[in-house]
């Protein structure tokens, strides 16, 4: 009975440890990708010679104001500029 408890506890600790490592490594990659996207977005918003500057400005302003998350802002502005 005690051996069974030790085996189950060891398995659970190993499982939780591996899950935590996977979670934090993917979260780190996600945050790096999001930061890169935001840097690109800001660069494109500030490039006044670009034909897409109004779209990027729209996305940045909606996200920066806290009005909506980045993906929703991108979708909404995309729909807005497709209609025009």
C-alpha positions in Angstrom: 0.0 0.0 0.0 2.8 2.4 0.9 4.7 1.5 -2.3 1.6 2.2 -4.3 1.2 5.6 -2.7 4.9 6.5 -3.3 4.6 5.5 -7.0 1.4 7.5 -7.5 2.9 10.5 -5.8 6.1 10.3 -7.8 4.1 10.0 -11.1 1.9 13.0 -10.2 4.9 15.2 -9.3 6.7 14.2 -12.5 3.5 14.9 -14.5 3.0 18.3 -12.9 6.7 19.2 -13.4 6.7 18.3 -17.1 3.4 20.2 -17.6 4.8 23.3 -15.9 7.9 23.3 -18.0 5.9 22.9 -21.2 3.5 25.6 -20.2 6.1 28.2 -19.3 8.2 27.5 -22.4 5.3 27.9 -24.7 4.1 31.0 -22.9 7.6 32.5 -23.3 7.5 31.8 -27.0 4.0 33.3 -27.3 5.1 36.5 -25.5 8.2 36.8 -27.8 6.0 36.4 -30.9 3.5 39.0 -29.6 6.3 41.5 -28.8 7.7 41.1 -32.3 4.3 41.6 -33.8 3.7 44.7 -31.7 7.1 46.1 -32.7 6.3 45.5 -36.4 2.8 47.0 -35.9 4.2 50.2 -34.4 6.9 50.4 -37.1 4.2 50.1 -39.8 1.9 52.6 -38.0 4.7 55.1 -38.0 5.6 54.6 -41.7 3.5 57.4 -43.2 4.5 56.5 -46.7 2.9 53.0 -46.4 -0.5 52.4 -48.1 -1.5 50.3 -45.1 -0.7 53.0 -42.5 -4.4 53.7 -41.7 -5.0 50.0 -41.0 -2.1 49.7 -38.7 -3.0 52.9 -36.9 -6.5 51.7 -36.4 -5.3 48.4 -34.9 -2.8 50.1 -32.7 -5.2 52.7 -31.4 -7.9 50.2 -30.6 -5.4 47.9 -28.8 -3.5 50.7 -27.0 -6.7 52.3 -25.7 -7.7 49.0 -24.1 -10.8 49.0 -26.1 -10.2 45.4 -27.3 -7.5 42.7 -27.5 -5.0 42.8 -30.3 -6.6 40.0 -32.4 -10.1 41.6 -32.2 -8.7 45.0 -33.1 -7.0 43.4 -36.1 -10.1 41.7 -37.2 -12.3 44.7 -36.8 -10.0 47.1 -38.6 -9.5 44.5 -41.4 -13.3 44.4 -41.8 -13.5 48.2 -41.7 -10.9 48.7 -44.4 -12.3 45.9 -46.6 -15.7 47.6 -46.7 -14.1 50.9 -47.9 
